[in-house]
């Protein structure tokens, strides 16, 4: 679900695929990950909205340790505002 830019909350159907395995360094440490790309698009009025999400999933921590999201609008004057997130700390449960 994506919210913002005057369209309210919207659901997108996405296609996701594993594009490879990567070692990723984030503030929480170094993790062996699966790099996953998810893409989708949706028509909203005269706009075609495309989303591209990349995330790096660590089986060791059972969570995404890094993510980036970009939303593009075909016809509107909205400037894309990419977002990114990184895991800052992590401890294995006991």
Backbone as CSV, one residue per row, in Angstrom:
resi,resn,N_x,N_y,N_z,CA_x,CA_y,CA_z,C_x,C_y,C_z
1,UNK,0.859,-1.166,0.000,0.000,0.000,0.000,0.901,1.224,0.000
2,UNK,0.534,2.186,-0.813,1.319,3.398,-0.969,0.398,4.583,-0.759
3,UNK,0.866,5.579,-0.030,0.034,6.762,0.244,0.782,8.016,-0.182
4,UNK,0.011,9.028,-0.538,0.635,10.324,-0.791,0.259,10.941,-2.113
5,UNK,0.692,12.182,-2.285,0.550,12.936,-3.513,-0.883,13.057,-4.011
6,UNK,-1.832,13.193,-3.088,-3.200,13.480,-3.472,-4.036,12.286,-3.872
7,UNK,-3.462,11.105,-3.940,-4.220,9.929,-4.339,-4.707,9.109,-3.146
8,UNK,-4.333,9.490,-1.932,-4.694,8.700,-0.760,-3.953,7.367,-0.779
9,UNK,-4.380,6.440,0.047,-3.741,5.114,0.089,-4.184,4.313,-1.122
10,UNK,-3.223,3.677,-1.764,-3.494,2.875,-2.946,-2.796,1.530,-2.833
11,UNK,-3.445,0.484,-3.320,-2.832,-0.840,-3.382,-2.229,-1.031,-4.765
12,UNK,-1.055,-1.638,-4.801,-0.380,-1.935,-6.050,-0.130,-3.430,-6.132
13,UNK,-0.374,-3.997,-7.278,0.043,-5.368,-7.518,1.470,-5.287,-8.034
14,UNK,2.360,-6.046,-7.440,3.764,-5.980,-7.827,4.264,-7.358,-8.239
15,UNK,5.338,-7.336,-8.978,6.032,-8.558,-9.352,7.395,-8.501,-8.683
16,UNK,7.750,-9.545,-7.968,9.026,-9.558,-7.247,9.882,-10.719,-7.739
17,UNK,11.184,-10.466,-7.771,12.101,-11.536,-8.162,13.425,-11.374,-7.422
18,UNK,14.036,-12.486,-7.115,15.367,-12.469,-6.507,16.361,-12.258,-7.634
19,UNK,17.173,-11.210,-7.517,18.140,-10.904,-8.570,19.550,-11.365,-8.219
20,UNK,19.746,-11.841,-7.003,21.053,-12.358,-6.636,21.279,-12.370,-5.142
21,UNK,22.397,-12.927,-4.788,22.831,-12.929,-3.386,23.938,-11.906,-3.240
22,UNK,23.868,-11.138,-2.148,24.858,-10.089,-1.931,25.208,-9.998,-0.457
23,UNK,26.449,-9.648,-0.195,26.877,-9.325,1.161,26.649,-7.828,1.324
24,UNK,25.886,-7.424,2.347,25.502,-6.025,2.537,26.012,-5.526,3.881
25,UNK,26.622,-4.343,3.857,27.082,-3.706,5.094,26.121,-2.573,5.430
26,UNK,25.533,-2.626,6.630,24.649,-1.581,7.159,25.134,-1.259,8.569
27,UNK,24.606,-0.215,9.209,25.070,0.106,10.562,24.970,-1.066,11.558
28,UNK,24.044,-2.001,11.342,23.893,-3.142,12.253,24.933,-4.227,12.011
29,UNK,25.700,-4.131,10.920,26.716,-5.135,10.638,26.721,-5.551,9.181
30,UNK,27.360,-6.699,8.916,27.462,-7.241,7.567,26.588,-8.490,7.505
31,UNK,25.760,-8.570,6.473,24.806,-9.669,6.347,24.881,-10.282,4.953
32,UNK,24.751,-11.612,4.884,24.555,-12.297,3.615,23.074,-12.167,3.295
33,UNK,22.753,-11.641,2.109,21.364,-11.341,1.790,20.952,-11.864,0.425
34,UNK,19.644,-11.879,0.219,19.052,-12.077,-1.100,18.535,-10.713,-1.538
35,UNK,19.000,-10.247,-2.683,18.554,-8.958,-3.228,17.270,-9.223,-4.011
36,UNK,16.195,-8.569,-3.602,14.882,-8.748,-4.219,14.446,-7.431,-4.855
37,UNK,13.983,-7.493,-6.098,13.421,-6.325,-6.769,11.926,-6.549,-6.944
38,UNK,11.139,-5.549,-6.564,9.691,-5.602,-6.754,9.293,-4.380,-7.566
39,UNK,8.521,-4.592,-8.622,8.079,-3.493,-9.465,6.578,-3.601,-9.691
40,UNK,5.958,-2.460,-9.909,4.534,-2.440,-10.197,4.139,-1.113,-10.801
41,UNK,2.958,-1.077,-11.371,2.445,0.177,-11.915,0.929,0.178,-11.816
42,UNK,0.373,1.394,-11.836,-1.066,1.555,-11.713,-1.462,2.865,-12.382
43,UNK,-2.553,2.843,-13.128,-3.087,4.063,-13.724,-3.999,4.747,-12.730
44,UNK,-3.785,6.046,-12.555,-4.617,6.876,-11.673,-4.985,8.124,-12.463
45,UNK,-6.193,8.179,-12.983,-6.573,9.309,-13.821,-5.674,9.334,-15.040
46,UNK,-5.028,10.457,-15.294,-4.129,10.568,-16.449,-2.688,10.205,-16.096
47,UNK,-2.456,9.805,-14.866,-1.112,9.456,-14.403,-0.895,7.946,-14.464
48,UNK,0.292,7.550,-14.869,0.738,6.176,-14.719,1.791,6.212,-13.619
49,UNK,1.531,5.524,-12.524,2.434,5.528,-11.380,3.221,4.225,-11.392
50,UNK,4.536,4.349,-11.335,5.410,3.168,-11.311,6.165,3.152,-9.992
51,UNK,6.247,1.980,-9.405,7.033,1.842,-8.182,8.148,0.829,-8.411
52,UNK,9.269,1.103,-7.793,10.416,0.206,-7.849,10.964,0.095,-6.434
53,UNK,10.910,-1.102,-5.893,11.393,-1.351,-4.534,12.486,-2.408,-4.584
54,UNK,13.607,-2.095,-4.003,14.698,-3.059,-3.850,14.868,-3.320,-2.368
55,UNK,14.950,-4.582,-2.008,15.279,-4.855,-0.611,16.223,-6.031,-0.522
56,UNK,16.972,-6.032,0.557,17.975,-7.048,0.807,17.541,-7.801,2.056
57,UNK,17.120,-9.053,1.855,16.591,-9.885,2.935,17.692,-10.789,3.467
58,UNK,17.847,-10.791,4.790,18.839,-11.625,5.459,18.141,-12.808,6.127
59,UNK,18.373,-14.038,5.655,17.792,-15.200,6.340,18.268,-15.305,7.795
60,UNK,19.507,-14.881,8.067,20.066,-14.940,9.424,19.228,-14.106,10.404
61,UNK,18.882,-12.892,10.010,18.119,-12.028,10.907,16.608,-12.128,10.670
62,UNK,16.225,-12.839,9.607,14.814,-13.022,9.234,14.105,-11.681,9.023
63,UNK,14.805,-10.755,8.356,14.225,-9.441,8.059,15.013,-8.778,6.931
64,UNK,14.398,-7.767,6.350,15.116,-6.949,5.382,16.082,-6.062,6.158
65,UNK,17.330,-6.032,5.725,18.324,-5.198,6.404,18.545,-3.886,5.671
66,UNK,18.049,-3.804,4.435,18.186,-2.589,3.647,17.037,-2.547,2.642
67,UNK,16.538,-1.330,2.362,15.460,-1.184,1.399,15.554,0.176,0.721
68,UNK,15.211,0.215,-0.560,15.084,1.485,-1.267,13.781,1.460,-2.054
69,UNK,13.118,2.612,-2.112,11.819,2.725,-2.775,11.812,3.983,-3.620
70,UNK,11.382,3.848,-4.872,11.240,4.996,-5.760,9.872,4.927,-6.430
71,UNK,9.181,6.053,-6.449,7.867,6.165,-7.073,7.979,7.210,-8.175
72,UNK,7.537,6.860,-9.386,7.594,7.782,-10.517,6.194,8.011,-11.064
73,UNK,5.922,9.254,-11.407,4.619,9.667,-11.950,4.834,10.122,-13.387
74,UNK,4.024,9.635,-14.326,4.233,9.945,-15.735,3.774,11.343,-16.129
75,UNK,2.646,11.812,-15.602,2.063,13.059,-16.104,1.965,14.182,-15.085
76,UNK,2.229,13.912,-13.848,2.029,14.951,-12.839,3.310,15.738,-12.603
77,UNK,3.162,16.795,-11.861,4.322,17.644,-11.563,5.033,17.208,-10.278
78,UNK,4.638,16.062,-9.708,5.277,15.585,-8.488,6.700,15.136,-8.793
79,UNK,7.630,15.573,-7.988,9.018,15.160,-8.119,9.225,13.893,-7.305
80,UNK,9.782,12.841,-7.920,10.029,11.621,-7.160,10.896,11.902,-5.933
81,UNK,10.563,11.273,-4.847,11.295,11.446,-3.601,11.719,10.054,-3.118
82,UNK,12.873,9.553,-3.603,13.289,8.202,-3.218,13.487,8.084,-1.707
83,UNK,13.201,6.902,-1.196,13.388,6.608,0.226,14.340,5.435,0.357
84,UNK,15.101,5.412,1.447,15.945,4.252,1.727,16.014,4.038,3.233
85,UNK,16.171,2.777,3.586,16.205,2.373,4.986,17.323,1.364,5.180
86,UNK,17.968,1.411,6.350,18.985,0.429,6.710,18.800,0.020,8.157
87,UNK,19.047,-1.256,8.444,18.961,-1.766,9.809,20.090,-1.163,10.635
88,UNK,19.744,-0.568,11.766,20.729,0.116,12.599,21.286,-0.812,13.678
89,UNK,20.452,-1.673,14.248,20.951,-2.610,15.262,20.147,-3.890,15.189
90,UNK,20.772,-4.974,15.676,20.127,-6.276,15.626,20.783,-7.189,16.646
91,UNK,19.966,-7.928,17.391,20.453,-8.962,18.304,19.647,-10.221,18.093
92,UNK,20.327,-11.349,18.041,19.617,-12.627,17.931,18.837,-12.890,19.203
93,UNK,17.608,-13.406,19.042,16.807,-13.758,20.216,17.408,-14.946,20.942
94,UNK,17.095,-15.045,22.210,17.648,-16.150,23.007,16.601,-17.169,23.291
